[in-house]
Amino acid sequence: MGQGSNGTDAPRTNDEVIEAFRAHNGQVGGIFTGADLVLLTTHGARTGRPRTTPVAAMHQPDGIVVFATNAGSQRDPAWLFNLRAHPIVELEAPGSDGVVERFGAHAVEVASADAIRLFDLQVRADPAFAAYRERISRPIPAVMLRRTEVPTEPALLDDSTRS
């Protein structure tokens, strides 16, 4: 992997993370080494345009959970507003064979008590998540992404990445 814009091997922008994810079958280096990442493509809440965002993921038996930490910001991430408006999303996730698979999913926000329980599991798996809880006074929404047979729109396959 080439150097990121910060002069290290770690990708710095979402575009660089997306590029590295796709080029290396879901493996991203630097600070993301070993992280369980997926690429989440939503439709813009206002524009309807596809937006791709790398997010940390936690695989569960009934789907993939993502947390709206927004890297410790007091504001919810744009992707959360997008999927609330358009809950059919697209995921790119490393498969069991090490190859990234692309599939449609239905996004459902997890109830508050379950979101806290799942976030506690995420903190145990990746202690860096504890810092988000310490910096954020808002609740951290958790979203369950369940694979769906509903095909995504062709425009969702575009490589647009800005929210």
FENVEN-V991539 format. One record per pair of residues at least 6 apart in sequence whose ideal C-beta (glycine too) atoms are under 6 Angstrom apart, sorted by the first residue. I is the first residue (numbers start at 1). J is the second residue. Records with the same first field share a line. If there is no record, write none. Layout:
I = J, J
//
This chain:
1 = 20, 29
4 = 10, 11, 12, 16
5 = 12
6 = 12
9 = 29, 30
10 = 30, 31
11 = 17, 20
14 = 54, 161
15 = 161
17 = 28, 54
18 = 52, 54, 161
20 = 28
21 = 28, 39
25 = 98, 99, 100
26 = 94, 100
35 = 56
36 = 57
37 = 54
38 = 57, 91, 93
39 = 52, 54, 92
40 = 53, 55, 79
41 = 50, 52, 90, 156
42 = 51, 79, 82, 83, 89
43 = 86
44 = 51, 82
45 = 81, 82, 85
50 = 155, 156, 158, 160
51 = 163
52 = 161
53 = 79
55 = 66
57 = 64, 66
58 = 65, 122
63 = 144, 145, 146
64 = 145
65 = 118, 142, 144
66 = 143
67 = 140, 142
68 = 76, 77, 80, 141
69 = 132, 140
70 = 77
72 = 132, 135
78 = 163
83 = 89, 107
87 = 106, 107
89 = 105, 107
90 = 104, 152, 156
91 = 103, 105
92 = 100, 102
94 = 100
95 = 101
103 = 147
104 = 148, 150, 152
105 = 145, 146, 147, 148
106 = 146, 148
107 = 143, 145
108 = 144
109 = 141, 143
110 = 142, 144
115 = 142
118 = 142
119 = 140
122 = 129
123 = 129, 130
//
